[in-house]
Amino acid sequence: MNIISHWLGAASYRVVVLNIVMLVLLLALVGSAALFAVVGGLCLLVAGVAGLRRAIGASVRRGDGRRAAFDRVLVWLPGAAALALGALGLHLAVNAPAGSALQLAGMLLFGFELVMLVLPTYEKPVPVRAA
């Protein structure tokens, strides 16, 4: 048991990934499409709002009004893509026939994209040393 707790404690994001995996598995085992839609939608909403705050903060922090459009896209596109793909996964998980490959793909896509939305919160900036 000590090996597992040591492995989980080595990186703060591992616990979050494990919690998301357990949430998706629990929702899949319950088998209620309505419950999956409500809980999944709320998870995407919370992660989307947190991502929006991060993107706004990064835009304000880095910007002096002269940023290139490509730099703005690099700040906003990953979160927007993860949110859209998470919503697609949730749609597939809820609306595909029970036990089908589409439902399984939707659950996997939803879980993966939820992790992608949450992980930037746990990234620690690497200190830069002057040469």
Backbone as CSV, one residue per row, in Angstrom:
resi,resn,N_x,N_y,N_z,CA_x,CA_y,CA_z,C_x,C_y,C_z
1,MET,0.820,-1.199,0.000,0.000,0.000,0.000,0.855,1.250,0.000
2,ASN,2.006,1.179,0.646,2.907,2.313,0.702,3.418,2.687,-0.688
3,ILE,3.569,1.707,-1.564,4.042,1.968,-2.924,3.017,2.811,-3.676
4,ILE,1.742,2.485,-3.518,0.685,3.232,-4.206,0.621,4.667,-3.696
5,SER,0.664,4.861,-2.385,0.598,6.226,-1.849,1.841,7.022,-2.239
6,HIS,2.984,6.375,-2.309,4.199,7.075,-2.745,4.082,7.487,-4.214
7,TRP,3.548,6.561,-5.043,3.392,6.870,-6.455,2.389,8.009,-6.660
8,LEU,1.278,7.975,-5.918,0.277,9.042,-6.040,0.822,10.374,-5.542
9,GLY,1.640,10.353,-4.499,2.179,11.585,-3.948,3.311,12.178,-4.755
10,ALA,3.883,11.405,-5.683,5.011,11.897,-6.475,4.607,13.031,-7.417
11,ALA,3.371,13.065,-7.843,2.882,14.129,-8.720,1.445,14.441,-8.307
12,SER,1.173,15.713,-8.090,-0.135,16.102,-7.560,-1.287,15.804,-8.516
13,TYR,-1.031,15.764,-9.802,-2.109,15.540,-10.755,-2.567,14.083,-10.809
14,ARG,-1.764,13.150,-10.331,-2.133,11.736,-10.410,-3.399,11.429,-9.613
15,VAL,-3.566,12.067,-8.492,-4.767,11.856,-7.678,-5.995,12.360,-8.429
16,VAL,-5.870,13.493,-9.098,-6.993,14.062,-9.843,-7.365,13.153,-11.007
17,VAL,-6.375,12.657,-11.727,-6.643,11.752,-12.843,-7.333,10.484,-12.329
18,LEU,-6.851,9.955,-11.235,-7.471,8.764,-10.655,-8.914,9.049,-10.233
19,ASN,-9.181,10.204,-9.657,-10.552,10.562,-9.266,-11.475,10.683,-10.472
20,ILE,-10.981,11.261,-11.553,-11.804,11.389,-12.758,-12.092,10.018,-13.352
21,VAL,-11.090,9.158,-13.389,-11.297,7.795,-13.896,-12.340,7.073,-13.050
22,MET,-12.237,7.193,-11.736,-13.215,6.537,-10.862,-14.613,7.126,-11.045
23,LEU,-14.720,8.446,-11.249,-16.023,9.062,-11.484,-16.665,8.526,-12.752
24,VAL,-15.899,8.471,-13.841,-16.449,7.980,-15.106,-16.836,6.509,-14.985
25,LEU,-15.997,5.717,-14.320,-16.342,4.305,-14.127,-17.603,4.142,-13.272
26,LEU,-17.734,4.936,-12.231,-18.918,4.872,-11.382,-20.172,5.253,-12.159
27,LEU,-20.089,6.320,-12.954,-21.240,6.728,-13.757,-21.591,5.664,-14.791
28,ALA,-20.575,5.009,-15.338,-20.827,3.948,-16.312,-21.486,2.746,-15.643
29,LEU,-21.035,2.415,-14.448,-21.605,1.260,-13.748,-23.037,1.491,-13.288
30,VAL,-23.356,2.736,-12.914,-24.723,3.042,-12.482,-25.689,2.836,-13.644
31,GLY,-25.277,3.217,-14.835,-26.084,2.956,-16.019,-27.216,3.929,-16.265
32,SER,-27.251,5.037,-15.564,-28.303,6.026,-15.759,-27.799,7.133,-16.686
33,ALA,-28.404,7.228,-17.850,-27.993,8.253,-18.806,-28.282,9.655,-18.267
34,ALA,-29.390,9.807,-17.558,-29.732,11.119,-17.003,-28.710,11.556,-15.952
35,LEU,-28.320,10.642,-15.087,-27.315,10.960,-14.069,-25.975,11.275,-14.714
36,PHE,-25.593,10.502,-15.726,-24.341,10.756,-16.441,-24.377,12.136,-17.084
37,ALA,-25.524,12.506,-17.672,-25.645,13.811,-18.332,-25.535,14.956,-17.323
38,VAL,-26.201,14.823,-16.180,-26.181,15.895,-15.183,-24.796,16.047,-14.569
39,VAL,-24.234,14.949,-14.083,-22.920,15.016,-13.435,-21.849,15.388,-14.448
40,GLY,-21.886,14.787,-15.625,-20.909,15.109,-16.661,-21.007,16.556,-17.120
41,GLY,-22.226,17.036,-17.293,-22.412,18.436,-17.689,-21.896,19.402,-16.636
42,LEU,-22.151,19.097,-15.374,-21.638,19.952,-14.295,-20.114,19.915,-14.236
43,CYS,-19.532,18.752,-14.450,-18.061,18.659,-14.473,-17.482,19.499,-15.603
44,LEU,-18.076,19.398,-16.788,-17.599,20.201,-17.914,-17.791,21.690,-17.661
45,LEU,-18.898,22.055,-17.040,-19.152,23.451,-16.725,-18.102,24.009,-15.768
46,VAL,-17.830,23.281,-14.697,-16.840,23.738,-13.711,-15.452,23.804,-14.335
47,ALA,-15.063,22.760,-15.071,-13.744,22.758,-15.710,-13.656,23.835,-16.785
48,GLY,-14.748,24.080,-17.496,-14.757,25.130,-18.516,-14.615,26.526,-17.928
49,VAL,-15.295,26.772,-16.817,-15.178,28.083,-16.152,-13.750,28.282,-15.620
50,ALA,-13.187,27.220,-15.047,-11.803,27.323,-14.558,-10.840,27.569,-15.718
51,GLY,-11.064,26.884,-16.834,-10.230,27.109,-18.019,-10.393,28.501,-18.588
52,LEU,-11.608,29.015,-18.556,-11.864,30.375,-19.022,-11.120,31.391,-18.167
53,ARG,-11.144,31.176,-16.851,-10.405,32.079,-15.950,-8.903,32.031,-16.233
54,ARG,-8.368,30.818,-16.460,-6.938,30.691,-16.766,-6.598,31.387,-18.074
55,ALA,-7.438,31.209,-19.085,-7.168,31.812,-20.391,-7.258,33.334,-20.322
56,ILE,-8.239,33.843,-19.595,-8.346,35.301,-19.437,-7.134,35.827,-18.679
57,GLY,-6.755,35.126,-17.610,-5.575,35.537,-16.851,-4.316,35.517,-17.697
58,ALA,-4.154,34.483,-18.519,-2.975,34.405,-19.388,-3.005,35.497,-20.450
59,SER,-4.178,35.830,-20.953,-4.290,36.884,-21.962,-3.947,38.247,-21.374
60,VAL,-4.428,38.509,-20.171,-4.176,39.795,-19.524,-2.723,39.895,-19.073
61,ARG,-2.210,38.811,-18.511,-0.858,38.805,-17.976,0.184,38.978,-19.073
62,ARG,-0.008,38.316,-20.175,0.993,38.341,-21.242,0.794,39.476,-22.226
63,GLY,-0.362,40.062,-22.215,-0.682,40.995,-23.295,-0.439,42.442,-22.958
64,ASP,0.109,43.128,-23.913,0.197,44.573,-23.822,-0.520,45.181,-25.021
65,GLY,-1.386,44.388,-25.633,-2.148,44.873,-26.778,-1.463,44.606,-28.104
66,ARG,-0.237,44.118,-28.068,0.505,43.922,-29.313,0.753,42.445,-29.609
67,ARG,0.011,41.580,-28.984,0.220,40.151,-29.200,-0.274,39.741,-30.573
68,ALA,0.427,38.816,-31.151,0.035,38.283,-32.452,-1.199,37.403,-32.293
69,ALA,-1.942,37.279,-33.341,-3.150,36.457,-33.308,-2.807,35.001,-33.005
70,PHE,-1.666,34.544,-33.500,-1.255,33.159,-33.240,-1.050,32.927,-31.747
71,ASP,-0.487,33.899,-31.036,-0.294,33.772,-29.596,-1.631,33.693,-28.862
72,ARG,-2.593,34.453,-29.318,-3.923,34.402,-28.705,-4.584,33.042,-28.936
73,VAL,-4.403,32.506,-30.127,-4.970,31.193,-30.436,-4.341,30.126,-29.551
74,LEU,-3.036,30.222,-29.304,-2.356,29.245,-28.455,-2.860,29.284,-27.012
75,VAL,-3.373,30.414,-26.577,-3.918,30.517,-25.223,-5.333,29.944,-25.159
76,TRP,-6.151,30.211,-26.151,-7.570,29.867,-26.086,-7.937,28.531,-26.722
77,LEU,-7.251,28.101,-27.762,-7.664,26.924,-28.526,-7.595,25.605,-27.758
78,PRO,-6.557,25.302,-27.005,-6.534,23.992,-26.329,-7.717,23.769,-25.385
79,GLY,-8.059,24.753,-24.599,-9.193,24.610,-23.688,-10.511,24.519,-24.427
80,ALA,-10.661,25.326,-25.472,-11.902,25.287,-26.248,-12.066,23.942,-26.954
81,ALA,-10.970,23.411,-27.489,-11.034,22.105,-28.157,-11.345,21.000,-27.150
82,ALA,-10.706,21.048,-25.988,-10.966,20.028,-24.960,-12.411,20.098,-24.487
83,LEU,-12.943,21.294,-24.335,-14.330,21.452,-23.910,-15.297,20.919,-24.966
84,ALA,-15.035,21.233,-26.234,-15.906,20.754,-27.311,-15.841,19.233,-27.438
85,LEU,-14.640,18.654,-27.350,-14.512,17.200,-27.442,-15.107,16.498,-26.216
86,GLY,-14.985,17.137,-25.050,-15.611,16.586,-23.844,-17.125,16.574,-23.973
87,ALA,-17.675,17.647,-24.542,-19.126,17.705,-24.753,-19.561,16.650,-25.777
88,LEU,-18.754,16.439,-26.812,-19.067,15.392,-27.786,-19.026,14.019,-27.123
89,GLY,-18.021,13.776,-26.290,-17.936,12.506,-25.574,-19.119,12.301,-24.655
90,LEU,-19.524,13.361,-23.961,-20.692,13.269,-23.078,-21.952,12.965,-23.889
91,HIS,-22.083,13.619,-25.025,-23.249,13.368,-25.897,-23.278,11.905,-26.343
92,LEU,-22.131,11.381,-26.756,-22.071,9.991,-27.187,-22.357,9.036,-26.033
93,ALA,-21.794,9.334,-24.862,-21.984,8.454,-23.705,-23.442,8.409,-23.273
94,VAL,-24.146,9.511,-23.426,-25.534,9.583,-22.965,-26.511,9.078,-24.028
95,ASN,-26.263,9.374,-25.301,-27.253,9.091,-26.345,-27.006,7.829,-27.148
96,ALA,-25.831,7.238,-27.073,-25.565,6.004,-27.823,-26.256,4.835,-27.122
97,PRO,-26.573,3.805,-27.869,-27.208,2.636,-27.246,-26.315,2.033,-26.153
98,ALA,-26.937,1.567,-25.092,-26.198,1.025,-23.953,-25.329,-0.155,-24.380
99,GLY,-24.076,-0.113,-23.979,-23.150,-1.196,-24.268,-22.526,-1.155,-25.646
100,SER,-22.840,-0.132,-26.430,-22.303,-0.069,-27.787,-20.881,0.501,-27.786
101,ALA,-20.211,0.329,-28.892,-18.858,0.869,-29.041,-18.882,2.399,-28.999
102,LEU,-19.928,3.010,-29.519,-20.044,4.464,-29.476,-20.175,4.975,-28.042
103,GLN,-20.918,4.258,-27.219,-21.054,4.673,-25.824,-19.715,4.551,-25.105
104,LEU,-18.999,3.476,-25.331,-17.690,3.300,-24.721,-16.723,4.380,-25.200
105,ALA,-16.747,4.670,-26.496,-15.890,5.722,-27.039,-16.245,7.081,-26.428
106,GLY,-17.526,7.325,-26.242,-17.962,8.581,-25.633,-17.485,8.705,-24.197
107,MET,-17.573,7.623,-23.438,-17.100,7.652,-22.052,-15.597,7.890,-21.984
108,LEU,-14.855,7.215,-22.849,-13.401,7.407,-22.874,-13.037,8.833,-23.289
109,LEU,-13.717,9.349,-24.311,-13.449,10.702,-24.772,-13.815,11.726,-23.699
110,PHE,-14.949,11.536,-23.058,-15.359,12.445,-21.993,-14.338,12.450,-20.858
111,GLY,-13.940,11.284,-20.400,-12.967,11.200,-19.303,-11.628,11.795,-19.678
112,PHE,-11.150,11.490,-20.870,-9.854,12.012,-21.308,-9.880,13.530,-21.414
113,GLU,-10.908,14.075,-22.001,-10.976,15.525,-22.169,-11.209,16.237,-20.840
114,LEU,-11.910,15.617,-19.922,-12.064,16.207,-18.594,-10.703,16.289,-17.900
115,VAL,-9.900,15.259,-18.052,-8.535,15.306,-17.521,-7.750,16.425,-18.188
116,MET,-7.876,16.579,-19.491,-7.140,17.631,-20.206,-7.585,19.033,-19.775
117,LEU,-8.837,19.168,-19.373,-9.315,20.465,-18.889,-8.821,20.759,-17.476
118,VAL,-8.650,19.739,-16.670,-8.291,19.922,-15.265,-6.782,19.990,-15.053
119,LEU,-6.003,19.281,-15.853,-4.563,19.204,-15.622,-3.825,20.548,-15.609
120,PRO,-4.143,21.513,-16.446,-3.387,22.774,-16.372,-3.453,23.458,-15.016
121,THR,-4.446,23.150,-14.219,-4.537,23.711,-12.875,-3.399,23.208,-12.001
122,TYR,-2.916,22.016,-12.293,-1.897,21.397,-11.456,-0.494,21.558,-12.009
123,GLU,-0.335,22.244,-13.129,0.994,22.488,-13.668,1.686,23.548,-12.832
124,LYS,2.912,23.272,-12.495,3.700,24.248,-11.761,4.683,24.876,-12.727
125,PRO,4.737,26.200,-12.794,5.675,26.826,-13.704,7.113,26.496,-13.323
126,VAL,7.904,26.225,-14.327,9.306,25.914,-14.103,10.076,27.219,-13.986
127,PRO,10.838,27.383,-12.892,11.585,28.627,-12.761,12.652,28.760,-13.840
128,VAL,12.789,29.948,-14.348,13.763,30.225,-15.387,14.981,30.867,-14.750
129,ARG,16.149,30.315,-15.068,17.390,30.869,-14.524,18.035,31.789,-15.535
130,ALA,18.551,32.869,-15.047,19.270,33.793,-15.922,20.620,33.180,-16.266
131,ALA,21.051,33.374,-17.497,22.334,32.803,-17.936,23.516,33.615,-17.457
